[in-house]
Amino acid sequence: MGDKALCRMVGSCRKIEYLNISFCQGITDITDRSLIKIADSCQALQEFHFACAHLISERFISHILNSCPNLRRFSIPGSCRRKNRCDILVEKLLTVEKHLNVEKHHNVEYLDFGRYVYIAEISICNIIRSCPRLQQLDLSFCKITDITIKEIAGLCLNIKYLNLEGCNNISKKL
């Protein structure tokens, strides 16, 4: 599935609530153009899954959060391969800027940042603080420490699923 096919599909399926385009054939050809079209066309979207989205940008993240107020599940695992880019994407997802309304994060129940190996711990802690209804969190292979675990324990009171596979910097004494 490429850019053109995705644009045609979402243009005619405006009431879609769940979209998973992870690992689609030709997925590397998908650009911000089609992703922004998803956000504009599918405002009822509640779940969006897009694994290994190497071309994903902060522009798309900002746009989908502003355009899809019902978004509860946002999953882009394995989408960041460069050190500084991961933090930029996550900060755009969670920081207060004139084009982002933080109130929209209060509906988020599920986040999957698995294999975001370059994401900074401070960014993960900001995620936890910004999403009080978080029930499922995948941090597999992220470089977190006891600091993140303490944040989760203190703030994620609704957590039901937590994936910490490959998080080797957590002490056993905690």
JOCORPE-V195867 format. One record per backbone hydrogen bond with DSSP energy under -0.5 kcal/mol. NH is the residue of the N-H (numbers start at 0). CO is the residue of the C=O. E is the energy in kcal/mol with one decimal. If there is no record, write none. Layout:
nh->NH co->CO e->E
nh->NH co->CO e->E
//
This chain:
nh->5 co->1 e->-2.2
nh->6 co->2 e->-2.3
nh->7 co->3 e->-2.2
nh->8 co->4 e->-2.3
nh->9 co->5 e->-2.5
nh->10 co->6 e->-1.6
nh->11 co->7 e->-1.0
nh->11 co->8 e->-0.8
nh->12 co->8 e->-0.9
nh->15 co->12 e->-1.4
nh->18 co->46 e->-1.9
nh->20 co->48 e->-2.5
nh->22 co->50 e->-0.7
nh->23 co->20 e->-1.1
nh->26 co->23 e->-2.0
nh->28 co->25 e->-2.2
nh->29 co->26 e->-1.6
nh->34 co->30 e->-1.8
nh->35 co->31 e->-3.1
nh->36 co->32 e->-1.5
nh->37 co->33 e->-1.9
nh->38 co->34 e->-1.9
nh->39 co->35 e->-2.5
nh->40 co->36 e->-2.9
nh->41 co->37 e->-2.7
nh->42 co->40 e->-0.6
nh->43 co->13 e->-0.6
nh->44 co->41 e->-1.8
nh->45 co->16 e->-3.0
nh->46 co->16 e->-2.3
nh->47 co->72 e->-2.4
nh->48 co->18 e->-2.6
nh->49 co->74 e->-3.0
nh->51 co->76 e->-2.9
nh->52 co->49 e->-0.6
nh->53 co->51 e->-1.5
nh->55 co->52 e->-1.7
nh->60 co->56 e->-1.9
nh->61 co->57 e->-2.6
nh->62 co->58 e->-2.2
nh->63 co->59 e->-3.0
nh->64 co->60 e->-1.9
nh->65 co->61 e->-1.9
nh->66 co->62 e->-2.2
nh->67 co->63 e->-1.8
nh->68 co->66 e->-0.6
nh->69 co->42 e->-0.5
nh->70 co->67 e->-1.7
nh->71 co->45 e->-3.1
nh->72 co->45 e->-2.4
nh->73 co->109 e->-1.9
nh->74 co->47 e->-2.8
nh->75 co->111 e->-1.3
nh->77 co->113 e->-2.0
nh->78 co->75 e->-1.1
nh->85 co->81 e->-1.4
nh->86 co->82 e->-0.8
nh->87 co->83 e->-1.8
nh->88 co->84 e->-2.5
nh->89 co->85 e->-2.4
nh->90 co->86 e->-2.8
nh->91 co->87 e->-2.3
nh->92 co->88 e->-1.7
nh->93 co->89 e->-1.5
nh->94 co->90 e->-3.0
nh->96 co->94 e->-0.7
nh->96 co->99 e->-0.6
nh->99 co->96 e->-1.7
nh->101 co->99 e->-0.7
nh->103 co->100 e->-1.8
nh->104 co->101 e->-2.1
nh->105 co->102 e->-1.5
nh->106 co->103 e->-1.0
nh->107 co->104 e->-1.2
nh->108 co->71 e->-2.2
nh->109 co->71 e->-2.0
nh->110 co->135 e->-2.1
nh->111 co->73 e->-1.3
nh->112 co->110 e->-0.5
nh->112 co->137 e->-2.4
nh->114 co->139 e->-3.6
nh->115 co->112 e->-1.7
nh->116 co->114 e->-1.9
nh->118 co->115 e->-1.7
nh->123 co->119 e->-1.7
nh->124 co->120 e->-2.4
nh->125 co->121 e->-1.9
nh->126 co->122 e->-1.9
nh->127 co->123 e->-2.1
nh->128 co->124 e->-2.2
nh->129 co->125 e->-1.9
nh->130 co->126 e->-1.0
nh->130 co->127 e->-0.5
nh->133 co->130 e->-1.7
nh->134 co->108 e->-3.2
nh->135 co->108 e->-2.5
nh->136 co->160 e->-2.4
nh->137 co->110 e->-2.1
nh->138 co->136 e->-0.6
nh->138 co->162 e->-2.6
nh->140 co->164 e->-2.6
nh->141 co->138 e->-2.3
nh->143 co->141 e->-1.7
nh->147 co->144 e->-0.7
nh->148 co->144 e->-1.4
nh->149 co->145 e->-2.5
nh->150 co->146 e->-1.8
nh->151 co->147 e->-2.7
nh->152 co->148 e->-2.6
nh->153 co->149 e->-2.1
nh->154 co->150 e->-2.4
nh->155 co->151 e->-2.2
nh->156 co->154 e->-1.4
nh->158 co->155 e->-1.2
nh->159 co->134 e->-3.8
nh->160 co->134 e->-2.2
nh->162 co->136 e->-2.3
nh->163 co->161 e->-0.7
nh->166 co->163 e->-2.1
nh->167 co->165 e->-1.4
nh->169 co->166 e->-0.7
nh->173 co->170 e->-0.5
//
